[in-house]
Amino acid sequence: MKLADRIAIVTGAAKGMGRDICLALAGEGAHVVLAARDAPPLEAVAREVEAAGRRALVVPCDVARPRWSAWSPAPARPSAAAWTSW
């Protein structure tokens, strides 16, 4: 495993090429932080990463919008417990 116990952060991880990258990284031994706007598809990819024996942390966010605005709700943040379990 080339990436054994390394941590990879993948944006756009919910579907398509991002999902495939997450699974490839997990297949090479990396734990994966999954970031995208929609949480439900991220959760599905996280289950696939975990099925490969690696850890997955879901972070719903919009990386194109670094600042929150009144017309866009703040993204959910992972709990402190999620970060410390890594």
Secondary structure, 3 states (H helix, E strand, C coil): CCCCCCEEEEECCCCHHHHHHHHHHHHCCCEEEEEECCHHHHHHHHHHHHHCCCCEEEEECCCCCCCCECCECCCCCCCHHHHHCC
